[in-house]
């Protein structure tokens, strides 16, 4: 497997595949809301739905680790509080905002807004790491990226559309995810990436279900065969994408791999336009995708380092 995860073209293919999987989550969730008759203004139903999805995803990852590398499944007593904190931040809080925010915006807007997580991470890293400061290239990427996010909400009548429980929640989800990324890097030392992801998904999802299930009204979620299929797909896409992504990260530079995440908003918007009734690509969305992609590439692109004998 190591030879596969170090092969250039295999790595690119896996990175693109993971990004498309993550992008597909936007139309899948929007269609799931409609299929399962969840009211847009019912946060409890969204909490329960997210809890079921991520509990399944977490258990799939832990089960896979149990079969392939059982010793990495175990954590120490000191690591348990870290996993609980990470699960609350990365899963419970982030996806509370994400699921409820996505219910108020289009799938295309959600895909582009979620890309702000990359830019928030870059800004936070400036204050936490002396070797990861902002520079001109990163500032250029931030300007391009946030310009694309603003443009994604620009209506046909040249008016900015923004609501706190819609676009605001999507940005808060991205910010929470960025904070969790820094937390994971700082606190989760010595925990296998699969174990970290599996445990935090399971813990965060369990908390969401403990809070949501007692409050959920009858028929707030109508489970249909198609709805169950969408739910299982969304759980599998999370488990598979996380497993593959962390595998290629183990053998490759993070900067070179993360550049391919620009495909997430691209695939998310295209798939939303294809599968969600009433959503259509327009010049604003195309421009927004381009700006966000340029922003993510500019931030992560390292360029080629010339051999010393070729340097002046």
C-alpha positions in Angstrom: 0.0 0.0 0.0 2.9 2.3 0.8 4.1 2.2 -2.9 0.6 3.2 -4.0 0.4 6.1 -1.6 3.8 7.4 -2.8 3.1 7.0 -6.5 2.6 10.5 -7.9 -0.3 9.8 -10.2 -2.0 7.5 -7.7 -1.8 10.3 -5.1 -3.3 12.8 -7.4 -6.1 10.4 -8.3 -6.8 9.7 -4.7 -6.8 13.4 -3.7 -9.2 14.2 -6.6 -11.4 11.3 -5.7 -11.6 12.4 -2.0 -12.4 16.0 -3.0 -15.2 14.8 -5.3 -16.6 12.7 -2.5 -16.6 15.6 -0.1 -18.2 17.8 -2.8 -21.0 15.3 -3.4 -22.1 15.8 0.2 -23.7 19.1 -0.6 -26.4 17.9 -3.1 -26.8 14.6 -1.1 -27.6 16.5 2.1 -29.9 19.0 0.3 -31.8 16.1 -1.4 -31.9 14.3 1.9 -33.6 17.2 3.6 -36.3 17.2 1.0 -36.7 13.4 0.8 -37.0 13.0 4.6 -39.3 16.0 4.9 -37.1 17.9 7.4 -38.3 21.5 7.9 -35.6 24.1 7.1 -36.1 25.8 10.5 -35.9 22.6 12.6 -32.4 22.4 14.1 -33.2 19.4 16.2 -33.9 17.2 13.2 -30.6 18.3 11.6 -28.7 17.4 14.8 -30.2 13.9 14.9 -29.6 13.4 11.2 -26.0 14.5 11.4 -25.5 12.4 14.6 -26.7 9.2 12.8 -24.4 9.9 9.8 -21.3 10.6 11.7 -21.9 7.8 14.2 -22.0 5.4 11.3 -18.9 7.0 9.7 -17.0 6.8 13.0 -17.9 3.2 13.7 -16.9 2.3 10.1 -13.4 3.8 10.6 -13.0 2.2 14.1 -14.1 -1.2 12.7 -11.6 -0.9 9.9 -8.8 0.0 12.3 -9.8 -2.9 14.5 -9.3 -5.3 11.6 -6.1 -3.7 10.1 -4.2 -2.3 13.1 -5.8 -3.1 16.5 -3.0 -1.6 18.5 -3.6 1.9 17.1 -7.3 1.7 18.2 -6.4 2.0 21.9 -5.7 5.4 23.4 -4.3 6.4 26.8 -6.3 7.9 29.7 -4.7 11.3 29.1 -5.8 11.2 25.4 -9.5 10.7 26.2 -10.2 14.3 27.2 -8.5 15.4 23.9 -10.7 13.1 21.9 -13.8 14.4 23.7 -12.8 18.0 23.2 -12.0 17.4 19.6 -15.3 15.5 19.0 -17.3 18.3 20.5 -15.5 21.0 18.4 -14.9 19.1 15.1 -18.1 17.2 14.9 -20.8 18.4 17.3 -20.4 22.2 17.0 -19.1 22.4 13.5 -21.8 20.2 12.0 -24.5 21.9 14.0 -23.7 25.0 12.1 -23.0 23.2 8.9 -26.3 21.2 8.7 -28.5 24.0 9.8 -26.7 26.6 7.6 -26.9 24.4 4.5 -30.7 24.1 5.0 -30.9 27.9 4.4 -28.6 28.3 1.4 -28.3 26.6 -2.0 -26.1 23.6 -2.5 -23.8 25.7 -4.7 -23.5 28.5 -2.2 -22.8 26.0 0.6 -20.0 24.3 -1.4 -18.3 27.7 -2.0 -18.8 29.0 1.5 -17.4 25.9 3.1 -14.1 26.6 1.3 -13.6 29.5 3.7 -12.3 26.9 6.2 -9.0 26.7 4.2 -8.6 30.5 4.5 -9.5 30.6 8.2 -6.9 27.9 8.9 -4.3 30.0 7.1 -5.1 33.1 9.2 -5.1 31.1 12.5 -1.8 29.4 11.6 -0.2 32.9 11.4 -0.8 33.5 15.1 0.0 29.9 16.3 3.1 29.0 14.3 6.2 31.1 13.8 7.1 29.1 10.6 3.7 29.6 9.0 3.3 33.3 8.8 1.2 35.2 6.3 3.2 36.4 3.2 2.3 38.1 0.0 1.3 34.9 -1.7 -0.9 33.8 1.1 -2.5 37.3 1.4 -3.2 37.2 -2.4 -4.8 33.8 -2.0 -7.0 35.0 0.9 -8.2 38.1 -1.0 -9.0 35.9 -4.0 -10.7 33.3 -1.9 -12.9 35.6 0.1 -13.7 37.6 -3.0 -15.1 34.3 -4.5 -17.1 33.6 -1.4 -18.7 37.1 -1.5 -19.4 36.7 -5.2 -21.1 33.4 -4.6 -23.7 35.3 -2.6 -24.1 38.1 -5.2 -27.6 37.9 -6.7 -28.7 38.5 -10.2 -29.8 42.0 -9.1 -26.3 42.8 -7.8 -27.3 42.6 -4.1 -25.5 40.7 -1.4 -27.6 38.0 0.2 -26.6 37.2 3.8 -28.5 35.7 6.8 -27.0 34.8 10.1 -28.7 31.3 10.2 -27.8 30.6 6.5 -24.5 32.1 5.2 -23.5 33.1 8.7 -23.8 29.5 10.0 -21.8 28.2 7.1 -19.0 30.6 7.8 -19.1 29.6 11.5 -18.9 26.0 10.6 -15.8 26.7 8.5 -14.3 28.7 11.3 -15.0 26.0 13.9 -13.4 23.5 11.6 -10.3 25.6 11.2 -10.0 26.0 15.0 -10.4 22.2 15.3 -7.6 21.7 12.8 -5.2 23.7 14.9 -6.4 21.9 18.0 -5.9 18.5 16.4 -2.3 19.4 15.4 -1.5 20.7 18.9 -3.3 18.3 21.2 -3.7 15.0 19.3 0.0 14.1 19.6 0.6 10.3 19.5 -2.9 9.4 18.3 -3.2 7.5 15.0 -5.0 9.7 12.5 -7.6 7.0 11.8 -8.2 6.6 15.6 -8.4 10.3 16.1 -11.0 10.7 13.3 -13.0 7.6 14.2 -13.2 8.4 17.9 -13.9 12.1 17.5 -16.7 11.3 15.0 -18.2 8.7 17.3 -18.0 10.9 20.4 -19.3 14.0 18.7 -22.1 12.1 17.0 -23.1 10.4 20.2 -23.4 13.8 21.9 -25.5 15.2 19.1 -27.9 12.2 19.4 -28.1 12.5 23.2 -29.1 16.2 22.8 -31.3 15.8 19.8 -33.3 12.6 20.2 -35.1 13.6 23.4 -36.2 16.9 21.8 -37.1 15.6 18.4 -40.8 15.9 17.5 -42.7 13.0 16.0 -42.3 12.7 12.2 -39.6 15.5 12.2 -37.6 13.0 10.0 -39.5 10.6 7.7 -37.1 7.8 6.9 -37.7 6.3 3.4 -35.7 3.7 1.6 -34.2 6.3 -0.7 -33.5 8.5 2.4 -31.7 5.6 4.1 -29.7 5.1 1.0 -28.6 8.8 0.9 -27.7 8.6 4.7 -25.6 5.5 4.3 -23.9 7.0 1.3 -23.0 10.1 3.2 -21.6 8.1 6.1 -19.5 5.9 3.7 -18.2 9.0 1.8 -17.0 10.5 5.1 -15.3 7.3 6.2 -13.7 6.5 2.9 -12.6 10.1 2.1 -11.0 10.5 5.6 -9.3 7.1 5.5 -7.8 7.7 2.0 -6.9 11.4 2.7 -5.0 10.6 5.9 -3.2 7.7 4.1 -1.8 9.9 1.4 -1.0 12.7 3.9 1.2 10.1 5.8 3.5 9.7 2.8 3.3 13.1 1.1 3.7 16.8 1.9 0.6 18.4 3.3 0.9 21.5 1.2 1.2 19.5 -2.1 -1.9 17.4 -1.2 -4.1 20.2 0.3 -3.9 22.1 -3.0 -6.3 19.6 -4.5 -9.0 20.6 -2.1 -10.0 23.4 -4.5 -11.9 20.6 -6.3 -14.3 20.4 -3.3 -16.2 23.7 -4.1 -15.9 23.0 -7.8 -17.4 19.5 -7.6 -19.9 20.6 -5.0 -21.3 23.4 -7.1 -21.4 21.4 -10.4 -23.0 18.4 -8.7 -25.6 20.6 -7.0 -26.5 22.2 -10.3 -26.8 18.7 -11.8 -29.0 17.1 -9.2 -30.8 19.8 -7.2 -33.9 21.1 -8.9 -33.9 24.8 -9.4 -30.1 25.3 -9.0 -28.3 26.5 -12.1 -24.8 27.6 -12.8 -24.4 31.3 -13.8 -21.6 33.7 -14.4 -21.3 34.7 -10.7 -20.9 31.0 -9.6 -18.3 30.4 -12.3 -16.4 33.5 -11.3 -16.7 32.5 -7.6 -15.4 29.0 -8.3 -12.4 30.4 -10.2 -11.5 32.9 -7.4 -11.8 30.3 -4.6 -9.7 27.8 -6.6 -7.1 30.4 -7.3 -7.1 31.3 -3.6 -6.5 27.8 -2.4 -3.9 27.0 -5.0 -2.0 30.3 -4.3 -2.0 29.5 -0.5 -0.7 26.0 -0.9 1.5 26.2 -3.9 5.2 25.8 -3.0 6.8 25.8 -6.4 9.9 23.7 -7.3 13.1 24.0 -5.3 16.1 24.2 -7.6 19.2 22.1 -6.9 22.0 24.2 -5.3 24.2 23.8 -8.4 21.6 25.6 -10.5 21.0 28.4 -8.0 22.8 31.7 -8.5 
